Amino acid sequence: MSQCIYVGLDVHKKTVVYCAKNADGSVVCQGTVAANRKALGEWAVMMPRPWQGVREATLFTGWIYDFLTPHAQKLIVAHPLMMRAIAASKKKNDRVDAQKLADALRADLVPQAYDVLSQ
């Protein structure tokens, strides 16, 4: 059985910045993908399996959550205000945010706004 990959997703209107980590915290892959169904579908297919993901709740949460849920072992929507309290930092950018989300998921420290286990 393969080890689970933990993916932090920093979602914006036009892009999704992601960071995927192993259980030991080593980065498997990271980058940016366009925030559209075609690009996200291609990204989801190339992701190592199984993977769990986390993203903060934003205006764009709904369709991305629905679209990625069938590809993930588990997908969590984190409460944005509570995540800020946990991951407060002077160093802030999209890549760092994606890394912190992946780390919070690895450590089971994600304050959930909503979650669903895929079937």
BELVEN-V284802 format. One record per backbone hydrogen bond with DSSP energy under -0.5 kcal/mol. CO is the residue of the C=O (numbers start at 1). NH is the residue of the N-H. If there is no record, write none. Layout:
CO_NH, CO_NH
This chain:
5_7, 5_52, 6_8, 6_21, 7_54, 8_10, 8_19, 9_11, 9_56, 10_17, 14_35, 15_12, 16_33, 17_10, 18_31, 19_8, 20_28, 20_29, 21_6, 22_25, 26_22, 29_20, 31_18, 33_16, 34_36, 36_40, 37_41, 38_42, 39_43, 40_44, 41_45, 42_46, 43_47, 50_5, 51_73, 51_74, 52_7, 53_76, 54_9, 55_78, 58_61, 60_64, 61_65, 62_66, 63_67, 64_68, 65_69, 66_70, 68_71, 68_72, 69_72, 73_118, 74_53, 75_116, 76_55, 76_78, 77_113, 77_114, 78_57, 78_80, 79_83, 80_84, 81_85, 82_86, 83_87, 90_92, 93_97, 94_98, 95_99, 96_100, 97_101, 98_102, 99_103, 100_104, 101_105, 102_106, 103_107, 104_109, 105_108, 109_111, 110_112, 111_79, 114_77, 116_75, 116_118
